[in-house]
Amino acid sequence: MRVEVLGTGCKKCEELYENTKKAIMEMQADVIIEKVSDVNYIAKMGVFMTPALVIDGKVISVGKSLSVDEIKARISELSTSGV
């Protein structure tokens, strides 16, 4: 599974990235996490408000920092659905 946190470095973007890292560590999931600040890539993904959370190429959340539990729930949903 590949998880991307899209953001330009604002406080919410940093918070989402840190929460995502914590969620993955707590789940002991086999996940590649990447922090992406390239505005061209972000726009290409159809994201026009950051931060955004992308899991396996699917935009999961836009414009807010999810909690650790919310991120874990999203990862679990997608890993069990085979997406």
MODELLER restraints for C-alpha pairs under 7 A, 6 or more apart:
rsr = mdl.restraints
at = mdl.atoms
rsr.add(forms.Gaussian(group=physical.xy_distance, feature=features.Distance(at['CA:1:A'], at['CA:30:A']), mean=6.77, stdev=0.5))
rsr.add(forms.Gaussian(group=physical.xy_distance, feature=features.Distance(at['CA:1:A'], at['CA:31:A']), mean=4.92, stdev=0.5))
rsr.add(forms.Gaussian(group=physical.xy_distance, feature=features.Distance(at['CA:1:A'], at['CA:32:A']), mean=6.35, stdev=0.5))
rsr.add(forms.Gaussian(group=physical.xy_distance, feature=features.Distance(at['CA:1:A'], at['CA:56:A']), mean=6.06, stdev=0.5))
rsr.add(forms.Gaussian(group=physical.xy_distance, feature=features.Distance(at['CA:2:A'], at['CA:31:A']), mean=5.63, stdev=0.5))
rsr.add(forms.Gaussian(group=physical.xy_distance, feature=features.Distance(at['CA:2:A'], at['CA:32:A']), mean=4.76, stdev=0.5))
rsr.add(forms.Gaussian(group=physical.xy_distance, feature=features.Distance(at['CA:2:A'], at['CA:33:A']), mean=6.02, stdev=0.5))
rsr.add(forms.Gaussian(group=physical.xy_distance, feature=features.Distance(at['CA:2:A'], at['CA:55:A']), mean=5.83, stdev=0.5))
rsr.add(forms.Gaussian(group=physical.xy_distance, feature=features.Distance(at['CA:2:A'], at['CA:56:A']), mean=5.06, stdev=0.5))
rsr.add(forms.Gaussian(group=physical.xy_distance, feature=features.Distance(at['CA:3:A'], at['CA:31:A']), mean=6.86, stdev=0.5))
rsr.add(forms.Gaussian(group=physical.xy_distance, feature=features.Distance(at['CA:3:A'], at['CA:32:A']), mean=6.01, stdev=0.5))
rsr.add(forms.Gaussian(group=physical.xy_distance, feature=features.Distance(at['CA:3:A'], at['CA:33:A']), mean=4.71, stdev=0.5))
rsr.add(forms.Gaussian(group=physical.xy_distance, feature=features.Distance(at['CA:3:A'], at['CA:34:A']), mean=6.32, stdev=0.5))
rsr.add(forms.Gaussian(group=physical.xy_distance, feature=features.Distance(at['CA:3:A'], at['CA:54:A']), mean=5.68, stdev=0.5))
rsr.add(forms.Gaussian(group=physical.xy_distance, feature=features.Distance(at['CA:3:A'], at['CA:55:A']), mean=4.55, stdev=0.5))
rsr.add(forms.Gaussian(group=physical.xy_distance, feature=features.Distance(at['CA:3:A'], at['CA:56:A']), mean=6.27, stdev=0.5))
rsr.add(forms.Gaussian(group=physical.xy_distance, feature=features.Distance(at['CA:4:A'], at['CA:33:A']), mean=5.70, stdev=0.5))
rsr.add(forms.Gaussian(group=physical.xy_distance, feature=features.Distance(at['CA:4:A'], at['CA:34:A']), mean=4.78, stdev=0.5))
rsr.add(forms.Gaussian(group=physical.xy_distance, feature=features.Distance(at['CA:4:A'], at['CA:35:A']), mean=5.79, stdev=0.5))
rsr.add(forms.Gaussian(group=physical.xy_distance, feature=features.Distance(at['CA:4:A'], at['CA:36:A']), mean=6.68, stdev=0.5))
rsr.add(forms.Gaussian(group=physical.xy_distance, feature=features.Distance(at['CA:4:A'], at['CA:53:A']), mean=5.95, stdev=0.5))
rsr.add(forms.Gaussian(group=physical.xy_distance, feature=features.Distance(at['CA:4:A'], at['CA:54:A']), mean=4.98, stdev=0.5))
rsr.add(forms.Gaussian(group=physical.xy_distance, feature=features.Distance(at['CA:4:A'], at['CA:55:A']), mean=6.40, stdev=0.5))
rsr.add(forms.Gaussian(group=physical.xy_distance, feature=features.Distance(at['CA:5:A'], at['CA:17:A']), mean=5.95, stdev=0.5))
rsr.add(forms.Gaussian(group=physical.xy_distance, feature=features.Distance(at['CA:5:A'], at['CA:34:A']), mean=6.30, stdev=0.5))
rsr.add(forms.Gaussian(group=physical.xy_distance, feature=features.Distance(at['CA:5:A'], at['CA:35:A']), mean=4.90, stdev=0.5))
rsr.add(forms.Gaussian(group=physical.xy_distance, feature=features.Distance(at['CA:5:A'], at['CA:36:A']), mean=6.01, stdev=0.5))
rsr.add(forms.Gaussian(group=physical.xy_distance, feature=features.Distance(at['CA:5:A'], at['CA:51:A']), mean=6.96, stdev=0.5))
rsr.add(forms.Gaussian(group=physical.xy_distance, feature=features.Distance(at['CA:5:A'], at['CA:52:A']), mean=5.80, stdev=0.5))
rsr.add(forms.Gaussian(group=physical.xy_distance, feature=features.Distance(at['CA:5:A'], at['CA:53:A']), mean=4.87, stdev=0.5))
rsr.add(forms.Gaussian(group=physical.xy_distance, feature=features.Distance(at['CA:5:A'], at['CA:54:A']), mean=6.36, stdev=0.5))
rsr.add(forms.Gaussian(group=physical.xy_distance, feature=features.Distance(at['CA:6:A'], at['CA:35:A']), mean=6.18, stdev=0.5))
rsr.add(forms.Gaussian(group=physical.xy_distance, feature=features.Distance(at['CA:6:A'], at['CA:36:A']), mean=4.84, stdev=0.5))
rsr.add(forms.Gaussian(group=physical.xy_distance, feature=features.Distance(at['CA:6:A'], at['CA:37:A']), mean=6.00, stdev=0.5))
rsr.add(forms.Gaussian(group=physical.xy_distance, feature=features.Distance(at['CA:6:A'], at['CA:42:A']), mean=6.40, stdev=0.5))
rsr.add(forms.Gaussian(group=physical.xy_distance, feature=features.Distance(at['CA:6:A'], at['CA:50:A']), mean=6.58, stdev=0.5))
rsr.add(forms.Gaussian(group=physical.xy_distance, feature=features.Distance(at['CA:6:A'], at['CA:51:A']), mean=5.56, stdev=0.5))
rsr.add(forms.Gaussian(group=physical.xy_distance, feature=features.Distance(at['CA:6:A'], at['CA:52:A']), mean=4.98, stdev=0.5))
rsr.add(forms.Gaussian(group=physical.xy_distance, feature=features.Distance(at['CA:6:A'], at['CA:53:A']), mean=6.33, stdev=0.5))
rsr.add(forms.Gaussian(group=physical.xy_distance, feature=features.Distance(at['CA:7:A'], at['CA:13:A']), mean=5.22, stdev=0.5))
rsr.add(forms.Gaussian(group=physical.xy_distance, feature=features.Distance(at['CA:7:A'], at['CA:36:A']), mean=6.27, stdev=0.5))
rsr.add(forms.Gaussian(group=physical.xy_distance, feature=features.Distance(at['CA:7:A'], at['CA:37:A']), mean=5.12, stdev=0.5))
rsr.add(forms.Gaussian(group=physical.xy_distance, feature=features.Distance(at['CA:7:A'], at['CA:50:A']), mean=5.24, stdev=0.5))
rsr.add(forms.Gaussian(group=physical.xy_distance, feature=features.Distance(at['CA:7:A'], at['CA:51:A']), mean=4.79, stdev=0.5))
rsr.add(forms.Gaussian(group=physical.xy_distance, feature=features.Distance(at['CA:7:A'], at['CA:52:A']), mean=6.68, stdev=0.5))
rsr.add(forms.Gaussian(group=physical.xy_distance, feature=features.Distance(at['CA:8:A'], at['CA:37:A']), mean=4.81, stdev=0.5))
rsr.add(forms.Gaussian(group=physical.xy_distance, feature=features.Distance(at['CA:12:A'], at['CA:51:A']), mean=6.44, stdev=0.5))
rsr.add(forms.Gaussian(group=physical.xy_distance, feature=features.Distance(at['CA:12:A'], at['CA:64:A']), mean=6.83, stdev=0.5))
rsr.add(forms.Gaussian(group=physical.xy_distance, feature=features.Distance(at['CA:12:A'], at['CA:65:A']), mean=5.59, stdev=0.5))
rsr.add(forms.Gaussian(group=physical.xy_distance, feature=features.Distance(at['CA:13:A'], at['CA:50:A']), mean=6.80, stdev=0.5))
rsr.add(forms.Gaussian(group=physical.xy_distance, feature=features.Distance(at['CA:13:A'], at['CA:51:A']), mean=4.79, stdev=0.5))
rsr.add(forms.Gaussian(group=physical.xy_distance, feature=features.Distance(at['CA:13:A'], at['CA:65:A']), mean=6.94, stdev=0.5))
rsr.add(forms.Gaussian(group=physical.xy_distance, feature=features.Distance(at['CA:15:A'], at['CA:65:A']), mean=6.39, stdev=0.5))
rsr.add(forms.Gaussian(group=physical.xy_distance, feature=features.Distance(at['CA:16:A'], at['CA:65:A']), mean=4.77, stdev=0.5))
rsr.add(forms.Gaussian(group=physical.xy_distance, feature=features.Distance(at['CA:16:A'], at['CA:66:A']), mean=6.14, stdev=0.5))
rsr.add(forms.Gaussian(group=physical.xy_distance, feature=features.Distance(at['CA:19:A'], at['CA:67:A']), mean=6.28, stdev=0.5))
rsr.add(forms.Gaussian(group=physical.xy_distance, feature=features.Distance(at['CA:19:A'], at['CA:68:A']), mean=5.04, stdev=0.5))
rsr.add(forms.Gaussian(group=physical.xy_distance, feature=features.Distance(at['CA:20:A'], at['CA:68:A']), mean=6.44, stdev=0.5))
rsr.add(forms.Gaussian(group=physical.xy_distance, feature=features.Distance(at['CA:20:A'], at['CA:71:A']), mean=6.41, stdev=0.5))
rsr.add(forms.Gaussian(group=physical.xy_distance, feature=features.Distance(at['CA:22:A'], at['CA:68:A']), mean=6.70, stdev=0.5))
rsr.add(forms.Gaussian(group=physical.xy_distance, feature=features.Distance(at['CA:23:A'], at['CA:68:A']), mean=5.13, stdev=0.5))
rsr.add(forms.Gaussian(group=physical.xy_distance, feature=features.Distance(at['CA:23:A'], at['CA:71:A']), mean=6.42, stdev=0.5))
rsr.add(forms.Gaussian(group=physical.xy_distance, feature=features.Distance(at['CA:23:A'], at['CA:72:A']), mean=5.59, stdev=0.5))
rsr.add(forms.Gaussian(group=physical.xy_distance, feature=features.Distance(at['CA:49:A'], at['CA:62:A']), mean=6.25, stdev=0.5))
rsr.add(forms.Gaussian(group=physical.xy_distance, feature=features.Distance(at['CA:49:A'], at['CA:63:A']), mean=5.10, stdev=0.5))
rsr.add(forms.Gaussian(group=physical.xy_distance, feature=features.Distance(at['CA:50:A'], at['CA:62:A']), mean=6.03, stdev=0.5))
rsr.add(forms.Gaussian(group=physical.xy_distance, feature=features.Distance(at['CA:50:A'], at['CA:63:A']), mean=4.73, stdev=0.5))
rsr.add(forms.Gaussian(group=physical.xy_distance, feature=features.Distance(at['CA:51:A'], at['CA:62:A']), mean=5.93, stdev=0.5))
rsr.add(forms.Gaussian(group=physical.xy_distance, feature=features.Distance(at['CA:51:A'], at['CA:63:A']), mean=5.11, stdev=0.5))
rsr.add(forms.Gaussian(group=physical.xy_distance, feature=features.Distance(at['CA:51:A'], at['CA:64:A']), mean=5.95, stdev=0.5))
rsr.add(forms.Gaussian(group=physical.xy_distance, feature=features.Distance(at['CA:51:A'], at['CA:65:A']), mean=6.71, stdev=0.5))
rsr.add(forms.Gaussian(group=physical.xy_distance, feature=features.Distance(at['CA:52:A'], at['CA:61:A']), mean=5.29, stdev=0.5))
rsr.add(forms.Gaussian(group=physical.xy_distance, feature=features.Distance(at['CA:52:A'], at['CA:62:A']), mean=4.30, stdev=0.5))
rsr.add(forms.Gaussian(group=physical.xy_distance, feature=features.Distance(at['CA:52:A'], at['CA:63:A']), mean=6.10, stdev=0.5))
rsr.add(forms.Gaussian(group=physical.xy_distance, feature=features.Distance(at['CA:53:A'], at['CA:59:A']), mean=6.01, stdev=0.5))
rsr.add(forms.Gaussian(group=physical.xy_distance, feature=features.Distance(at['CA:53:A'], at['CA:60:A']), mean=5.47, stdev=0.5))
rsr.add(forms.Gaussian(group=physical.xy_distance, feature=features.Distance(at['CA:53:A'], at['CA:61:A']), mean=5.13, stdev=0.5))
rsr.add(forms.Gaussian(group=physical.xy_distance, feature=features.Distance(at['CA:53:A'], at['CA:62:A']), mean=6.69, stdev=0.5))
rsr.add(forms.Gaussian(group=physical.xy_distance, feature=features.Distance(at['CA:54:A'], at['CA:60:A']), mean=5.50, stdev=0.5))
